[in-house]
Amino acid sequence: MSTPTRVGASVTEAPTAAPDGSAPRRAGVSPTRPKPFTPWLFLLPYLALFTVFVIVPSVFGLWISLHEWDYTLPNKPFVGGENYAELFDPNSVNSGSFWTSMRATGIFTLFSVPLLLVLPLLVALLMNKSFPGRNFFRAVYFAPYVLGVAVVGLLWRYLLDNNIGLVNYYLGLFGLPDDTAWTTSVPAAWVALVGVTVWWTLGFNAVIYLAALQDIPGELYEAASVDGANAWQKFRNVTLPGLRPILTFVTINTLIASANMFGQSYIITQGAPGRETRTAIYQIAETGLRNFQMGDAAAMSYVLTFFLMIISVVVFWLFREKKEKPVADESATAQSGGIR
């Protein structure tokens, strides 16, 4: 209960301490509540950018895919789903090249994603230990990721050159074949593209894994040691469950990045040999920007997006948290004859 306090000629009430021990407040004054629209004010800048740069282009791209859209011509007739139907028609002009590029995207994704999930995790496990120079090696692993795709592509194009490249030169010094056409033959071109991509982006996933590893409570490892668990059992029963949310994020992010690979193929192999390493994004850019068939290119983009959405749903389903079955009530078990 507040007590009057005389100040000069006026009487005021002393602040009343809150029952929970928090800061005192004046009697009769209710705490200030935020307005209902306050959170939306903070979200407004992001929502504005998201609308302008994601939602509007997505809707506009869908609209373009329903037209015969040549941006060099004034007339852009509406064709409905004809652009999509042509992609599934073996006799159409764009069908064969598009599905060849989808096959190339699938090959690249199939071989790059497992490496970009496993190798960064091994690096993160190593960098999570205490040893001299740990921060230096963390920076070394992450350093390539700060380079742009143009820098990486031009650098490795010269290193992998069949005639003047240092890769073949050093292979020859070790008595290995020194005439491999890394940029103009398969499967060497795929080895080059996957290897360069893993070298370039490994550090990003490793940093994410490292942050997640440091969030796993050390008490869990101590308890596992007390129970006699070895290193593999700790990894399988403590580390992997603790990394489950991060594994989902890294897997989805790596899948999308691999499926959208363009710069490495465009700069290093230029789609060679033939169209073997021309990925879907490469083909979409070629169709829309060089051949002026924006409607067909937009349709290709949405077909690719559809496949990525299916794969993402599968990944979320695989990494979902499985609910344990509730233990049967003892009384019910006793009634069934299980406990006497």
C-alpha positions as CSV (number, residue, x, y, z in Angstrom):
1,M,0.0,0.0,0.0
2,S,1.4,3.4,-1.0
3,T,2.0,6.1,1.7
4,P,1.5,9.8,1.1
5,T,4.6,11.8,0.9
6,R,4.6,15.6,1.4
7,V,6.6,17.5,-1.2
8,G,6.4,21.2,-0.6
9,A,2.7,22.0,-0.4
10,S,1.5,19.1,-2.5
11,V,1.0,15.4,-1.6
12,T,2.2,12.7,-3.9
13,E,2.0,8.9,-3.6
14,A,5.3,7.0,-3.4
15,P,5.9,4.4,-6.1
16,T,4.6,0.9,-5.3
17,A,6.9,-2.0,-5.7
18,A,5.5,-4.8,-7.9
19,P,4.8,-8.1,-6.2
20,D,7.3,-10.0,-8.3
21,G,10.1,-7.7,-7.3
22,S,10.3,-5.8,-10.6
23,A,10.8,-2.0,-10.9
24,P,8.2,0.0,-8.9
25,R,5.5,1.9,-10.7
26,R,3.1,4.6,-9.6
27,A,-0.2,3.5,-8.3
28,G,-3.0,3.8,-10.7
29,V,-0.7,3.8,-13.8
30,S,-1.2,0.7,-16.0
31,P,1.8,-0.6,-17.9
32,T,2.1,0.5,-21.5
33,R,1.1,-2.1,-24.1
34,P,2.4,-2.0,-27.7
35,K,-0.1,-1.1,-30.3
36,P,-1.4,-4.0,-32.5
37,F,0.2,-2.6,-35.6
38,T,3.6,-2.0,-34.0
39,P,5.1,-5.4,-35.1
40,W,3.9,-4.7,-38.7
41,L,5.7,-1.4,-38.7
42,F,9.0,-3.2,-38.0
43,L,8.2,-5.8,-40.7
44,L,7.1,-3.2,-43.3
45,P,10.6,-2.6,-44.8
46,Y,11.2,-6.3,-45.3
47,L,7.7,-6.9,-46.6
48,A,8.0,-4.1,-49.1
49,L,11.3,-5.4,-50.4
50,F,10.0,-9.0,-50.5
51,T,6.9,-7.8,-52.4
52,V,8.9,-5.7,-54.9
53,F,11.7,-8.2,-55.6
54,V,10.1,-11.6,-55.0
55,I,6.3,-11.6,-55.3
56,V,5.9,-9.1,-58.1
57,P,8.6,-10.8,-60.3
58,S,7.1,-14.2,-59.6
59,V,3.7,-13.2,-60.7
60,F,5.0,-11.3,-63.7
61,G,7.1,-14.3,-64.7
62,L,4.1,-16.6,-64.5
63,W,2.2,-14.0,-66.7
64,I,5.1,-14.0,-69.2
65,S,5.1,-17.8,-69.4
66,L,1.5,-17.7,-70.7
67,H,2.5,-15.5,-73.6
68,E,4.6,-15.7,-76.7
69,W,6.8,-13.0,-75.2
70,D,9.5,-11.5,-77.4
71,Y,10.6,-8.3,-75.8
72,T,11.9,-7.0,-79.1
73,L,8.4,-7.1,-80.6
74,P,5.4,-4.9,-79.7
75,N,2.9,-7.8,-79.9
76,K,3.0,-10.5,-77.2
77,P,0.0,-12.8,-77.9
78,F,-1.5,-14.9,-75.2
79,V,-1.0,-18.6,-75.7
80,G,-2.1,-20.1,-72.4
81,G,-0.3,-23.3,-71.5
82,E,1.2,-23.8,-74.9
83,N,4.7,-23.0,-73.7
84,Y,4.4,-25.6,-71.0
85,A,3.0,-28.2,-73.4
86,E,5.8,-27.7,-75.9
87,L,8.4,-28.6,-73.2
88,F,6.8,-32.0,-72.9
89,D,6.4,-32.5,-76.7
90,P,9.4,-34.4,-78.1
91,N,8.9,-32.8,-81.5
92,S,9.1,-29.2,-80.3
93,V,12.2,-27.0,-80.7
94,N,12.9,-26.4,-77.1
95,S,11.9,-29.8,-75.5
96,G,15.1,-31.7,-76.3
97,S,17.5,-29.0,-75.2
98,F,15.6,-28.2,-72.1
99,W,15.5,-31.8,-70.8
100,T,19.1,-32.3,-71.7
101,S,19.9,-29.3,-69.5
102,M,17.7,-30.7,-66.8
103,R,19.7,-34.0,-67.0
104,A,22.9,-31.9,-66.7
105,T,21.5,-30.2,-63.6
106,G,20.5,-33.5,-62.1
107,I,24.0,-34.9,-62.6
108,F,25.7,-31.9,-61.1
109,T,23.3,-31.9,-58.1
110,L,23.6,-35.7,-57.5
111,F,27.4,-35.5,-57.2
112,S,27.9,-32.1,-55.6
113,V,25.2,-32.1,-52.8
114,P,26.5,-35.2,-50.9
115,L,30.0,-33.8,-51.0
116,L,28.8,-30.4,-49.8
117,L,26.9,-32.0,-46.9
118,V,29.6,-34.4,-45.7
119,L,32.9,-32.6,-46.3
120,P,31.9,-29.3,-44.5
121,L,30.7,-31.4,-41.6
122,L,34.0,-33.1,-41.3
123,V,35.8,-29.7,-41.5
124,A,33.5,-28.3,-38.9
125,L,34.1,-31.2,-36.5
126,L,37.8,-30.7,-36.9
127,M,37.6,-26.9,-36.5
128,N,35.5,-27.4,-33.4
129,K,38.5,-28.9,-31.5
130,S,41.1,-26.8,-29.7
131,F,44.5,-26.7,-31.4
132,P,47.0,-24.0,-32.2
133,G,46.1,-21.9,-35.3
134,R,42.5,-22.9,-35.3
135,N,41.2,-19.5,-36.2
136,F,43.7,-19.3,-39.1
137,F,42.5,-22.5,-40.6
138,R,38.9,-21.5,-40.1
139,A,39.6,-18.4,-42.2
140,V,41.5,-20.4,-44.8
141,Y,38.5,-22.8,-45.3
142,F,36.0,-19.9,-45.6
143,A,38.2,-17.6,-47.8
144,P,37.2,-19.0,-51.2
145,Y,33.6,-18.3,-50.5
146,V,34.1,-14.5,-50.5
147,L,35.2,-14.6,-54.2
148,G,32.7,-14.0,-56.9
149,V,31.7,-16.6,-59.4
150,A,33.5,-14.7,-62.2
151,V,36.8,-14.7,-60.3
152,V,36.5,-18.4,-59.5
153,G,35.4,-19.3,-63.0
154,L,38.3,-17.5,-64.7
155,L,40.8,-18.7,-62.2
156,W,40.0,-22.4,-62.7
157,R,39.5,-22.1,-66.4
158,Y,43.2,-21.3,-66.7
159,L,44.3,-23.7,-64.1
160,L,42.3,-26.5,-65.9
161,D,43.4,-25.6,-69.4
162,N,44.5,-28.6,-71.4
163,N,47.6,-26.9,-72.7
164,I,48.8,-24.3,-70.2
165,G,47.0,-25.3,-67.1
166,L,48.9,-25.9,-63.9
167,V,46.7,-28.9,-62.9
168,N,47.9,-31.0,-65.8
169,Y,51.4,-29.8,-65.3
170,Y,51.6,-30.9,-61.7
171,L,49.8,-34.2,-62.5
172,G,52.6,-34.9,-65.0
173,L,55.2,-34.2,-62.3
174,F,53.7,-37.0,-60.2
175,G,53.6,-39.4,-63.2
176,L,49.9,-39.1,-63.7
177,P,48.1,-38.4,-67.1
178,D,48.8,-34.8,-68.0
179,D,46.6,-34.4,-71.1
180,T,43.2,-34.6,-69.5
181,A,40.7,-32.2,-71.2
182,W,39.1,-30.9,-68.1
183,T,36.9,-28.4,-69.8
184,T,36.0,-30.2,-73.1
185,S,35.4,-33.8,-72.3
186,V,33.2,-35.9,-69.9
187,P,33.4,-37.1,-67.3
188,A,36.4,-34.9,-66.7
189,A,34.3,-31.7,-67.1
190,W,31.9,-32.9,-64.4
191,V,34.8,-33.7,-62.1
192,A,36.1,-30.2,-62.7
193,L,32.7,-28.5,-62.1
194,V,31.9,-30.4,-59.0
195,G,35.4,-30.1,-57.6
196,V,35.6,-26.3,-58.2
197,T,32.1,-25.8,-56.6
198,V,33.0,-27.9,-53.5
199,W,36.3,-26.0,-53.1
200,W,34.5,-22.7,-53.5
201,T,31.4,-23.2,-51.3
202,L,32.6,-25.7,-48.7
203,G,33.5,-22.9,-46.2
204,F,29.9,-21.6,-46.0
205,N,28.4,-24.8,-45.0
206,A,31.3,-25.5,-42.6
207,V,30.7,-22.2,-40.8
208,I,27.0,-23.0,-40.3
209,Y,27.8,-26.5,-39.0
210,L,30.4,-25.1,-36.7
211,A,27.9,-22.7,-35.1
212,A,25.4,-25.5,-34.7
213,L,28.1,-27.8,-33.1
214,Q,28.9,-25.1,-30.5
215,D,25.2,-24.9,-29.5
216,I,25.1,-28.6,-28.5
217,P,25.3,-28.7,-24.7
218,G,28.6,-30.3,-23.5
219,E,26.7,-32.1,-20.7
220,L,25.3,-34.4,-23.3
221,Y,28.7,-35.6,-24.4
222,E,29.8,-35.9,-20.7
223,A,26.7,-38.1,-20.0
224,A,27.5,-40.2,-23.1
225,S,31.1,-40.7,-21.8
226,V,29.8,-41.8,-18.4
227,D,27.6,-44.3,-20.2
228,G,30.7,-45.7,-22.0
229,A,29.8,-44.4,-25.5
230,N,32.7,-44.3,-28.0
231,A,33.3,-41.5,-30.5
232,W,31.0,-42.9,-33.2
233,Q,28.2,-43.5,-30.7
234,K,28.5,-39.9,-29.5
235,F,28.4,-38.6,-33.1
236,R,25.4,-40.8,-34.0
237,N,23.3,-40.3,-30.8
238,V,24.3,-36.7,-29.7
239,T,25.8,-34.8,-32.6
240,L,23.5,-35.8,-35.4
241,P,20.2,-35.3,-33.4
242,G,21.6,-31.9,-32.3
243,L,22.3,-30.9,-35.9
244,R,18.9,-32.0,-37.3
245,P,17.4,-28.5,-37.8
246,I,20.7,-27.2,-39.3
247,L,21.0,-30.3,-41.6
248,T,17.6,-29.5,-43.0
249,F,18.5,-25.9,-43.7
250,V,21.9,-26.9,-45.2
251,T,20.4,-29.6,-47.4
252,I,17.7,-27.4,-48.8
253,N,20.1,-24.5,-49.3
254,T,22.7,-26.7,-51.1
255,L,20.1,-28.4,-53.3
256,I,18.7,-25.1,-54.5
257,A,22.2,-23.6,-55.0
258,S,23.3,-26.7,-57.0
259,A,20.1,-26.8,-59.1
260,N,20.7,-23.1,-60.0
261,M,24.4,-23.6,-61.0
262,F,25.2,-21.3,-63.9
263,G,28.4,-19.3,-63.6
264,Q,30.8,-22.3,-63.3
265,S,29.4,-24.0,-66.4
266,Y,29.2,-20.8,-68.4
267,I,32.7,-19.7,-67.7
268,I,34.7,-22.9,-67.2
269,T,33.3,-25.3,-69.7
270,Q,30.9,-23.1,-71.7
271,G,28.5,-26.0,-71.8
272,A,31.0,-28.2,-73.5
273,P,31.4,-30.9,-74.8
274,G,28.4,-30.0,-76.9
275,R,25.5,-29.4,-74.5
276,E,26.6,-32.0,-71.9
277,T,27.4,-29.5,-69.1
278,R,24.8,-26.8,-70.0
279,T,22.6,-26.7,-67.0
280,A,18.9,-25.7,-66.8
281,I,19.7,-22.1,-65.7
282,Y,22.2,-21.9,-68.6
283,Q,19.5,-23.1,-71.0
284,I,16.9,-20.7,-69.6
285,A,19.3,-17.7,-69.9
286,E,20.2,-18.8,-73.5
287,T,16.5,-19.2,-74.5
288,G,15.3,-15.9,-73.0
289,L,18.2,-13.5,-73.4
290,R,19.8,-14.7,-76.5
291,N,17.0,-16.2,-78.5
292,F,14.4,-13.6,-77.2
293,Q,11.9,-16.4,-76.3
294,M,11.0,-15.1,-72.8
295,G,7.7,-17.0,-72.7
296,D,9.5,-20.3,-73.2
297,A,12.2,-19.4,-70.7
298,A,9.7,-18.4,-68.1
299,A,7.9,-21.7,-68.6
300,M,11.2,-23.6,-68.2
301,S,11.8,-21.7,-64.9
302,Y,8.5,-22.7,-63.4
303,V,9.0,-26.4,-64.4
304,L,12.4,-26.3,-62.7
305,T,10.8,-24.6,-59.7
306,F,8.1,-27.3,-59.5
307,F,10.8,-30.0,-59.3
308,L,12.7,-28.1,-56.6
309,M,9.5,-27.8,-54.6
310,I,8.9,-31.5,-54.7
311,I,12.5,-32.2,-53.7
312,S,12.2,-29.7,-50.8
313,V,9.1,-31.4,-49.5
314,V,10.9,-34.7,-49.6
315,V,13.8,-33.3,-47.7
316,F,11.6,-31.8,-45.0
317,W,9.8,-35.1,-44.7
318,L,13.0,-37.1,-44.3
319,F,14.4,-34.7,-41.6
320,R,11.1,-34.3,-39.7
321,E,11.1,-35.1,-36.0
322,K,9.5,-38.4,-35.5
323,K,7.1,-38.5,-32.5
324,E,7.6,-41.4,-30.2
325,K,4.7,-43.7,-29.5
326,P,3.2,-43.0,-26.0
327,V,3.9,-45.7,-23.5
328,A,0.8,-47.8,-22.7
329,D,-0.8,-47.1,-19.4
330,E,0.1,-49.7,-16.8
331,S,-3.4,-50.1,-15.7
332,A,-4.5,-50.9,-19.2
333,T,-1.7,-53.4,-19.5
334,A,-2.5,-55.0,-16.2
335,Q,-6.1,-55.4,-17.3
336,S,-4.9,-57.2,-20.5
337,G,-3.0,-59.6,-18.4
338,G,0.5,-58.2,-18.8
339,I,1.0,-57.3,-15.1
340,R,-0.4,-59.3,-12.3
